Amino acid sequence: MKRFSTLAVISVLLCISCTGTKKYVTADGMMIGTTFHICAELDGVSSADIRAVMMHTDSVARASYSIFDEGSLLSRINRNETDSLDEHLMRNFAVADDVWAISGGRYDITVKPLTEAWGFAAGRGESNPDTDSLLLFVGRDKWHLENGCVVKSDERVQFDLNSIAKGYTVDMAALALERMGAENYIVEIGGEVRCRGVNPSGRPWRVGVDTPYEGNMSPGESMCGTVSLQDRALATSGNYRRFHIDADGRRIVHTIDPRTGHGAVSRLLSATVAAADCTTADALATMFMVVGDEEAVRLAVSMRDSVQVFFVLAPGEGTDEEYEIFSTMEE
């Protein structure tokens, strides 16, 4: 395990200057409540065309799996107004199921009652929620699928896909670019990334690693390094940006352990994951934050042929280092 003096969360070094022998188009804007940035090699396509595609992707995301849009299909499922899943929810549920199995049940998309009670879903949180009562309808055993429909064992079961949906949105945007003819591109939405091919200089895409000190709310402003990325996706989960202080002055982090109903306690401060698709990378990053540092390292080593990680941990006792880093990514 290497020692290092910074934390790590992903931002993107996009095409600051899209010059070279190929024609690259850039576009940026806002979608799903965050920013997006794209650089892609495309002929006959303008920045406005790309933004239009991203706005369509945004509308699909909001209509399907947003927990913040009361009219979304997921919100209606949570209110028991329908039980039918669309193709987007089917994909999210399938990947979430795979990661649930890897985690031994510690990654679970039925955590919405808990994230809502703590103030990380729609609405305001409580200072000391009754987690014991909420845990009665949290768990993978509380639902199953039948013929494209979700069947709940208790109508109070609700789903929160925030740990996976942004990665899925990145994948949707990337596939839309490929349908437009892009073979070389990078997509970044809210810090989650998927790329293919090469950048305008003909080299692998470079992705910056933020220094995630508390109060650093501007991705890309303070970076501690960069990594190369080609035909891969990258996602990060960490608690230094998503937390709130309750009435008693306690710091409540957003990564909820579905076994306890409380924020996960671990030396792991952030988890960055590279995988074949961003849906999987996003879910795995959250999973690693929940399972704890020792189990996260063990799982990362066992998965290193298909998934690479960059973990930042608080220092162990008796060390004079500020932080520790464990990585299976190539330098």
C-alpha positions in Angstrom: 0.0 0.0 0.0 1.5 3.3 -1.1 1.3 6.4 1.1 0.2 9.7 -0.4 -0.7 13.2 0.9 -3.9 13.9 -0.9 -7.4 12.5 -1.4 -8.8 11.6 -4.9 -12.1 12.2 -6.7 -12.4 12.3 -10.4 -12.7 15.4 -12.6 -12.1 15.5 -16.3 -9.4 17.2 -18.4 -11.5 17.7 -21.5 -10.4 19.1 -24.8 -9.0 22.4 -23.6 -7.9 22.9 -27.2 -9.4 20.6 -29.7 -6.8 21.0 -32.3 -5.0 18.4 -34.4 -5.5 16.4 -37.5 -9.0 15.2 -36.5 -12.1 17.3 -36.2 -13.3 17.2 -32.6 -16.5 19.0 -31.4 -17.0 20.0 -27.7 -20.2 20.7 -25.9 -21.1 21.5 -22.3 -24.1 22.4 -20.2 -26.4 21.3 -17.4 -28.4 18.1 -17.1 -29.8 15.9 -14.3 -28.9 18.6 -11.8 -25.2 18.8 -12.7 -22.8 19.7 -15.4 -21.8 17.7 -18.5 -18.8 18.1 -20.8 -18.2 16.2 -24.1 -15.5 16.1 -26.6 -16.0 13.9 -29.7 -14.7 13.3 -33.2 -17.8 13.9 -35.4 -18.3 15.0 -39.0 -21.1 17.3 -39.8 -22.2 17.6 -36.2 -22.2 20.9 -34.2 -22.0 21.6 -30.5 -25.7 22.5 -30.6 -26.5 19.0 -32.1 -24.6 17.4 -29.2 -26.4 19.6 -26.6 -29.7 18.6 -28.2 -28.8 14.9 -27.7 -27.8 15.5 -24.1 -31.1 17.3 -23.4 -33.0 14.4 -24.8 -30.9 12.1 -22.6 -31.7 14.3 -19.7 -35.5 14.1 -20.4 -35.3 10.3 -20.6 -33.4 10.1 -17.3 -35.9 12.4 -15.5 -38.9 10.5 -16.9 -37.5 7.1 -15.9 -35.3 6.9 -12.9 -35.1 10.2 -11.1 -36.1 10.2 -7.5 -36.3 14.0 -7.5 -38.9 14.2 -10.3 -42.3 13.3 -8.8 -43.6 12.3 -12.2 -40.8 9.8 -13.0 -41.6 6.1 -13.4 -39.4 5.3 -10.4 -41.2 7.8 -8.2 -44.5 6.3 -9.3 -43.2 2.8 -8.4 -42.1 4.1 -5.0 -45.7 5.5 -4.5 -47.2 2.1 -5.6 -49.0 3.8 -8.6 -47.4 1.3 -11.0 -45.2 -1.8 -10.9 -44.0 -1.8 -14.5 -40.3 -1.2 -15.3 -39.0 0.3 -18.5 -35.7 -0.8 -20.2 -33.7 1.8 -18.2 -34.9 0.6 -14.9 -34.4 -3.0 -15.9 -30.8 -2.3 -16.7 -30.2 -0.4 -13.4 -31.9 -3.1 -11.4 -29.9 -5.8 -13.1 -26.5 -4.2 -12.4 -27.6 -3.3 -8.9 -28.4 -6.9 -8.3 -25.0 -8.0 -9.5 -23.3 -5.5 -7.2 -25.6 -6.5 -4.3 -24.4 -10.1 -4.6 -20.7 -9.0 -4.7 -21.2 -6.9 -1.6 -22.9 -9.6 0.4 -26.0 -7.4 0.7 -24.2 -4.3 1.8 -25.0 -2.5 -1.4 -28.8 -2.2 -1.6 -31.1 0.0 -3.7 -34.0 -0.2 -1.3 -32.2 2.3 1.0 -34.5 5.2 -0.1 -36.4 5.3 3.3 -33.0 5.7 5.0 -31.5 8.2 2.6 -34.7 10.2 2.8 -34.8 10.1 6.6 -31.2 11.3 6.8 -31.9 14.1 4.2 -30.1 12.7 1.1 -33.1 12.0 -1.0 -36.0 14.4 -1.9 -37.1 16.3 1.2 -35.6 17.3 4.5 -34.0 14.8 6.9 -34.5 14.1 10.5 -31.9 14.7 13.2 -32.3 11.2 14.7 -34.5 9.0 12.5 -36.0 5.8 13.8 -33.7 3.5 11.7 -34.9 0.3 13.4 -38.4 0.8 12.0 -37.2 1.8 8.6 -35.0 -1.3 8.3 -38.1 -3.4 8.4 -38.7 -2.6 4.7 -35.1 -2.3 3.5 -33.4 -5.3 1.9 -33.1 -7.4 -1.3 -35.5 -10.0 0.1 -38.3 -7.3 0.1 -38.8 -7.4 -3.7 -38.5 -9.5 -6.8 -39.2 -9.1 -10.6 -42.0 -10.9 -12.5 -42.5 -10.4 -16.3 -41.0 -6.9 -16.3 -42.8 -5.8 -13.1 -41.5 -5.2 -9.6 -43.3 -7.1 -6.8 -42.9 -5.7 -3.3 -43.4 -7.7 -0.1 -44.3 -4.4 1.6 -45.8 -1.3 0.0 -43.4 0.8 2.0 -40.4 -0.6 0.0 -38.8 2.2 -2.0 -35.9 2.4 -4.4 -33.1 4.9 -4.6 -30.9 4.6 -7.7 -28.7 7.7 -7.0 -25.7 5.3 -6.5 -26.0 4.0 -10.1 -28.2 6.3 -12.2 -25.6 8.9 -13.0 -23.3 6.3 -14.4 -26.1 4.9 -16.4 -26.8 8.3 -17.8 -23.1 8.6 -18.9 -23.5 5.3 -20.7 -26.7 6.4 -22.4 -24.9 9.6 -23.6 -21.9 7.6 -24.8 -24.0 5.2 -26.8 -25.9 8.2 -28.3 -22.6 9.6 -29.5 -21.6 6.2 -31.0 -24.9 6.2 -32.9 -24.0 9.6 -34.3 -20.7 8.0 -35.6 -18.3 8.9 -32.9 -15.4 6.4 -32.5 -13.3 8.8 -30.4 -14.9 10.6 -27.5 -15.1 11.4 -23.8 -18.3 12.0 -21.9 -18.3 13.5 -18.4 -21.4 14.1 -16.3 -21.0 15.3 -12.8 -17.5 13.8 -12.5 -18.4 10.4 -13.9 -16.6 9.5 -17.2 -16.7 7.2 -20.1 -14.4 7.4 -23.1 -13.5 5.6 -26.3 -10.6 5.8 -28.7 -8.1 8.7 -28.5 -8.1 12.4 -27.8 -7.3 15.0 -30.5 -3.6 14.4 -30.1 -4.0 10.7 -30.9 -3.3 9.7 -27.3 -5.4 8.1 -24.6 -7.7 10.4 -22.8 -6.3 12.0 -19.6 -8.5 12.2 -16.6 -7.6 14.5 -13.7 -7.8 13.4 -10.0 -9.2 16.1 -7.7 -7.8 16.8 -4.3 -11.0 16.2 -2.3 -10.3 18.2 0.8 -13.4 19.3 2.8 -14.8 22.4 1.2 -13.4 21.6 -2.3 -16.6 22.0 -4.2 -15.1 22.8 -7.6 -14.1 19.8 -9.7 -10.9 20.4 -11.6 -9.8 23.3 -9.4 -7.3 21.4 -7.4 -5.9 18.2 -8.8 -3.3 15.8 -7.4 -2.6 13.9 -10.6 -3.9 12.4 -13.9 -4.5 8.9 -15.3 -4.8 7.6 -18.8 -8.2 6.1 -19.8 -9.1 4.4 -23.1 -12.3 2.4 -23.8 -13.2 2.5 -20.2 -15.5 4.2 -17.7 -14.6 5.8 -14.4 -16.7 6.7 -11.3 -15.9 7.9 -7.8 -17.8 7.8 -4.5 -16.7 9.9 -1.5 -18.1 11.7 1.4 -16.3 15.0 1.5 -18.8 16.8 -0.7 -22.1 15.0 0.2 -22.8 15.4 3.9 -24.7 17.6 6.2 -24.4 18.8 9.8 -27.4 17.8 12.0 -28.9 19.9 14.9 -26.3 18.4 17.3 -23.4 19.3 15.1 -22.7 15.8 13.9 -21.4 15.2 10.4 -23.8 12.9 8.6 -22.3 11.2 5.4 -24.4 10.1 2.5 -23.1 6.6 2.1 -25.7 4.6 4.1 -25.0 1.1 5.4 -28.3 -0.8 4.8 -27.4 -3.2 7.6 -27.4 -0.5 10.3 -29.4 2.4 8.7 -26.5 4.8 9.5 -23.7 6.3 7.6 -20.9 3.8 6.8 -17.9 4.1 9.1 -14.6 3.2 7.5 -11.0 4.4 6.9 -12.0 4.5 3.2 -12.4 8.2 2.3 -13.0 7.9 -1.4 -13.2 5.1 -4.0 -12.5 5.6 -7.7 -13.4 2.6 -10.0 -12.6 1.9 -13.6 -14.8 -0.6 -15.4 -16.1 -1.4 -18.9 -19.2 0.7 -18.4 -20.1 3.6 -16.1 -23.2 2.0 -14.7 -21.1 -0.7 -13.1 -18.3 1.6 -12.1 -20.8 3.9 -10.3 -22.4 1.1 -8.3 -19.1 -0.5 -7.4 -17.7 2.8 -6.2 -20.6 3.2 -3.7 -20.3 -0.5 -2.7 -16.7 -0.1 -1.8 -17.5 2.9 0.4 -20.1 0.8 2.2 -18.2 -2.4 2.8 -15.3 -0.9 4.7 -11.7 -0.5 3.9 -10.4 -4.0 4.6 -13.2 -5.7 2.7 -13.0 -3.1 -0.1 -9.3 -3.9 -0.6 -9.9 -7.7 -0.6 -12.7 -7.4 -3.2 -10.6 -5.0 -5.3 -7.8 -7.5 -5.5 -10.1 -10.4 -6.4 -11.7 -8.2 -9.2 -8.5 -6.6 -10.6 -8.7 -8.4 -14.0 -12.0 -6.6 -14.9 -12.1 -3.7 -12.4 -9.4 -1.3 -11.3 -9.6 0.9 -8.2 -7.9 3.9 -6.6 -8.7 4.1 -2.9 -7.8 6.9 -0.5 -7.8 5.9 3.2 -7.3 7.7 6.4 -3.9 6.8 7.9 -3.5 3.9 10.2 -2.7 4.3 13.9 0.9 5.0 14.7 1.8 6.5 11.3 2.8 10.1 10.5 1.4 10.1 7.0 -1.6 12.3 6.2 -3.4 9.7 4.0 -2.8 6.3 2.4 -3.5 5.1 -1.1 -4.3 1.7 -2.4 -4.4 1.3 -6.2 -4.7 -1.5 -8.8 -4.7 1.0 -11.7 -1.7 1.2 -14.0 0.4 4.3 -13.4 
